[in-house]
Amino acid sequence: MLFQLAITIGIFVANILNYLFAKMENGEGWHYSLGLAGVPAIIIIIGAMFLPDSPNSLIERGQAEKAKEELIKIRGTNDVDEEFKDLVAASEASKQVKHPWSSLLKSEYRPHLTMAIAIPFFQQFTGMNVITFYASLMSSMITGGCNALATLVSIFTVDKVGRRKLFLEGGAQMFICQLVIAAAIGSKFGTDGNPGVLPKWFALTVVVFICVYVAGFAWSWGPLGWLVPSEIFLLEVRSATQSVNVSVNMIFTFAIAQVFTSMLCHMKFGLFIFFAFFVIVMSIFIYKFLPKTKGISIEKISLVWKNHPY
């Protein structure tokens, strides 16, 4: 969840800087926009030098004592024996799987592969990236702020409300907002793209619904698209499924960025209805197939899949 929060804060800060640089009179602001991207890159390089290995990784490489020391440091207590035994047992089980990539095609791992593909695919087909990629600099600052604040809401409520409920609530919120935005833009812009005189109240209304839409994404599919896959994959295929998860996410991020302008030219306001349809599909998918993972450790997640009703 903090991973997604860091992304939203980074987007928000970048939006503010880009807005300020765009106002530079000499037109050289874009140099600063690109150049400052080197700052977080330097932080990552320096931070990686001090980043410790995870207990799981150390156990996998036969460094059990060091793994226990790291686990004690992470938990802040010496009472880690039971968790450490679970980690060792899970590691031993994962070693039985010699080829995790080919194992993904076996029937017992098919649910994990399905989730590794479906969740990031649906995350991109919420339509969120369309708004973040092609918004104006001013509206990007507004939606970026909403994105960061709503992600904080998710962090503080996810363990109380539950993953499934946040997914479904966020889906309903995005669906309603997309229909309202489609109707508003359709009524004013039609199919020729000429709104005539655009009243200020109309523009404010659209921005408000876009912010509500962004908030719905930011406390559901935004952070949960990363959180839930990290919880539901078994240790023996975890590295392979996480790789699939991230790859699918990035592939469809790229694909939507490339085809969006062409889709907008052909579909006009219908583009929002297109994404609204996918929001319905993904909400049904979550309702029918996503198991409850609240409070269940990675080492015991196999029991969840064994008891899955489907």
C-alpha atoms as one frame of an Amber mdcrd trajectory, in Angstrom:
protein
   0.000   0.000   0.000   2.873   2.371   0.811   4.305   1.484  -2.605   1.185
   2.858  -4.311   1.123   5.880  -1.966   4.704   6.704  -2.960   3.688   6.499
  -6.631   0.739   8.872  -6.123   2.857  11.363  -4.154   5.518  11.191  -6.882
   2.894  11.872  -9.568   1.486  14.785  -7.553   4.914  16.366  -7.001   5.766
  15.902 -10.699   2.468  17.560 -11.680   3.212  20.593  -9.496   6.753  20.925
 -10.847   5.603  20.561 -14.457   2.942  23.217 -13.917   5.547  25.632 -12.515
   8.156  24.860 -15.182   5.582  25.370 -17.957   5.271  28.995 -16.834   8.969
  29.753 -17.411   9.243  32.561 -19.940  12.272  31.241 -21.806  10.484  28.000
 -22.737  13.214  25.851 -21.189  11.023  24.380 -18.461  10.962  20.971 -20.107
  14.729  20.655 -19.488  14.088  20.926 -15.758  11.116  18.544 -15.903  13.267
  15.829 -17.458  16.433  16.628 -15.499  14.787  16.463 -12.070  13.719  12.869
 -12.800  17.352  12.054 -12.021  16.812  12.978  -8.351  14.619   9.982  -7.393
  16.875   7.767  -9.539  19.878   8.805  -7.426  17.885   8.201  -4.232  17.028
   4.669  -5.445  20.686   3.897  -6.226  21.908   5.110  -2.824  18.999   3.482
  -0.975  19.644   0.125  -2.641  23.103   0.069  -1.055  21.505  -0.033   2.411
  18.535  -2.239   1.571  18.664  -5.542   3.537  17.702  -8.905   2.083  14.297
 -10.260   3.080  14.144 -13.283   5.445  12.535 -15.306   2.627  15.407 -14.554
   0.281  18.025 -15.427   2.887  16.345 -18.751   3.698  16.159 -19.592  -0.010
  19.942 -19.109  -0.180  20.663 -21.247   2.898  21.401 -18.394   5.333  18.900
 -19.388   8.021  20.590 -17.674  10.996  20.910 -14.373   9.176  17.295 -14.723
   8.061  16.164 -15.081  11.665  18.179 -12.015  12.668  16.506  -9.986   9.922
  13.065 -11.277  10.948  13.697 -10.212  14.559  14.821  -6.788  13.339  11.734
  -6.391  11.117   9.226  -7.515  13.776  10.906  -5.699  16.660  10.628  -8.749
  18.937  12.494 -11.993  19.637   9.245 -13.967  19.567   9.447 -15.005  15.914
  10.024 -18.762  16.228   6.612 -19.818  14.888   6.756 -17.439  11.931  10.334
 -18.460  11.197   9.327 -22.146  11.127   6.513 -21.298   8.685   8.992 -19.485
   6.450  11.419 -22.412   6.490   8.608 -24.910   5.777   7.318 -22.782   2.915
  10.826 -22.481   1.523  11.281 -26.250   1.608   7.976 -26.689  -0.222   8.970
 -24.125  -2.855  12.231 -25.994  -3.511  10.191 -28.978  -4.623   9.046 -26.872
  -7.584  12.058 -26.953  -9.891  10.553 -24.927 -12.732   8.080 -22.295 -11.427
   7.342 -20.921 -14.904   6.238 -24.242 -16.353   4.480 -25.062 -13.064   2.189
 -22.071 -13.597   0.507 -23.986 -16.415  -0.463 -26.853 -14.090  -4.068 -26.996
 -12.915  -3.260 -26.362  -9.222  -1.629 -23.032 -10.101  -4.157 -21.939 -12.700
  -6.052 -19.674 -10.261  -2.810 -17.844  -9.435  -1.962 -17.361 -13.105  -5.514
 -16.128 -13.763  -5.242 -13.542 -10.977  -1.709 -12.540 -12.074  -3.112 -11.657
 -15.512  -6.642 -10.445 -14.709  -5.942  -8.027 -11.838  -3.309  -5.862 -13.606
  -5.279  -6.076 -16.878  -8.419  -4.787 -15.201  -6.453  -2.158 -13.273  -5.423
  -0.562 -16.563  -8.915  -0.884 -18.056 -10.455   1.235 -15.315  -9.448   4.117
 -17.600  -7.400   5.844 -14.900  -4.273   6.215 -17.020  -6.269   7.949 -19.737
  -7.014  10.755 -17.278  -3.489  10.969 -15.849  -1.764  10.860 -19.248  -3.874
  13.400 -21.104  -5.169  15.853 -18.480  -4.128  19.498 -18.607  -1.392  20.655
 -16.227  -3.853  22.393 -13.904  -6.323  19.506 -13.723  -3.402  17.090 -13.260
  -2.495  18.885 -10.040  -6.082  18.626  -8.791  -6.544  14.950  -9.674  -3.006
  14.152  -8.443  -3.856  15.577  -5.030  -7.112  13.581  -4.900  -5.196  10.456
  -5.901  -2.671  10.786  -3.061  -5.271  11.644  -0.385  -7.628   8.821  -1.387
  -4.745   6.315  -1.309  -4.198   7.326   2.325  -7.867   6.515   2.985  -7.324
   3.031   1.570  -4.240   2.451   3.731  -6.161   3.234   6.917  -9.349   1.331
   6.013  -8.287  -1.753   4.037  -7.866  -4.029   7.065 -11.109  -2.807   8.635
 -13.303  -2.826   5.542 -11.667  -5.660   3.600 -10.225  -5.948   0.101 -13.336
  -7.190  -1.687 -15.577  -4.437  -0.317 -13.104  -1.718  -1.344 -12.808  -3.247
  -4.819 -16.596  -3.329  -5.247 -17.263   0.111  -3.733 -14.532   1.696  -5.854
 -15.917  -0.062  -8.940 -19.443   1.280  -8.326 -18.069   4.781  -7.753 -16.005
   4.743 -10.946 -18.885   3.300 -12.991 -21.334   6.031 -11.941 -18.788   8.824
 -12.512 -17.865   7.516 -15.970 -21.514   7.485 -17.057 -22.061  11.038 -15.726
 -18.880  12.295 -17.433 -19.867  10.573 -20.709 -23.348  12.114 -20.563 -21.969
  15.575 -19.732 -19.346  15.565 -22.479 -21.761  14.009 -24.963 -24.406  16.663
 -24.312 -21.962  19.554 -24.796 -19.391  18.295 -27.298 -21.546  15.823 -29.230
 -19.667  14.014 -31.994 -18.142  17.047 -33.687 -16.115  18.134 -30.636 -17.400
  21.721 -30.712 -18.975  22.732 -27.390 -19.618  26.348 -28.316 -19.503  28.531
 -25.197 -18.605  26.285 -22.274 -20.129  27.518 -18.980 -17.861  27.595 -15.942
 -20.323  25.561 -13.863 -20.201  22.800 -16.485 -16.401  22.627 -16.403 -16.415
  22.560 -12.584 -19.021  19.781 -12.568 -16.921  17.617 -14.888 -13.785  18.231
 -12.794 -15.671  17.307  -9.588 -16.876  14.007 -11.060 -13.396  13.268 -12.386
 -12.030  13.835  -8.862 -14.672  11.512  -7.384 -13.746   8.958 -10.056 -10.021
   9.308  -9.236 -10.783   8.888  -5.525 -12.742   5.695  -6.278  -9.753   4.300
  -8.167  -7.247   5.464  -5.565  -8.827   3.611  -2.660  -9.646   0.478  -4.620
  -8.008  -0.697  -7.848  -4.994   1.610  -7.488  -3.386   0.231  -4.300  -5.266
  -3.094  -4.213  -4.012  -3.921  -7.699  -0.591  -4.244  -6.060  -1.579  -5.379
  -2.557  -3.821  -8.327  -3.415  -1.406 -10.075  -5.838   1.321  -9.806  -3.171
  -0.959 -11.709  -0.773  -2.487 -14.468  -2.888   0.493 -16.104  -4.610   2.053
 -19.248  -3.147   5.735 -19.021  -2.274   6.788 -21.734  -4.743   5.484 -19.768
  -7.736   5.607 -16.320  -6.174   8.509 -14.938  -8.206   6.990 -16.136 -11.500
   3.452 -14.894 -10.777   4.665 -11.495  -9.540   6.711 -11.157 -12.724   3.626
 -11.909 -14.816   1.605  -9.462 -12.723   4.009  -6.542 -13.254   4.604  -7.372
 -16.931   0.885  -7.433 -17.764   0.457  -4.124 -15.921   3.228  -2.390 -17.858
   2.246  -3.895 -21.229  -1.314  -2.590 -20.968  -0.153   0.760 -19.563   1.895
   1.133 -22.759  -0.879  -0.185 -25.019  -3.568   2.153 -23.684  -1.213   5.145
 -23.907  -0.602   4.358 -27.588  -4.194   3.776 -28.695  -6.062   6.263 -26.518
  -5.959   9.246 -28.886  -7.171   7.132 -31.823  -9.963   5.663 -29.667 -10.977
   9.165 -28.546 -11.144  10.395 -32.149 -13.408   7.505 -33.167 -15.460   6.909
 -29.997 -15.681  10.482 -28.647 -17.545  10.508 -25.295 -18.307   6.807 -25.844
 -14.769   6.098 -24.633 -15.942   6.615 -21.046 -18.781   4.148 -21.625 -16.185
   1.695 -22.997 -14.216   1.828 -19.735 -17.436   1.802 -17.668 -18.296  -1.544
 -19.279 -14.945  -2.978 -18.168 -15.534  -1.678 -14.635 -18.706  -3.807 -14.509
 -16.829  -6.861 -15.806 -13.978  -6.475 -13.302 -16.391  -5.951 -10.399 -18.237
  -9.173 -11.266 -14.882 -10.965 -11.528 -13.832  -9.757  -8.049 -17.219 -10.655
  -6.543 -17.198 -14.170  -7.987 -13.556 -15.240  -7.783 -11.357 -13.204  -5.411
 -10.854 -15.084  -2.116 -10.689 -13.282   1.233  -7.033 -12.792   2.252  -7.409
 -10.468   5.244  -5.133 -11.556   8.125  -3.782 -14.645   6.315  -0.011 -15.078
   6.074   1.709 -15.885   2.783   2.790 -19.239   4.180  -0.840 -20.294   4.796
  -2.441 -18.855   1.661  -2.534 -22.331   0.066  -5.417 -23.199   2.427  -7.438
 -20.331   0.980  -7.113 -21.716  -2.548  -7.866 -25.272  -1.428 -11.155 -24.053
   0.118 -12.078 -21.826  -2.840 -15.697 -22.490  -3.873 -14.984 -22.460  -7.627
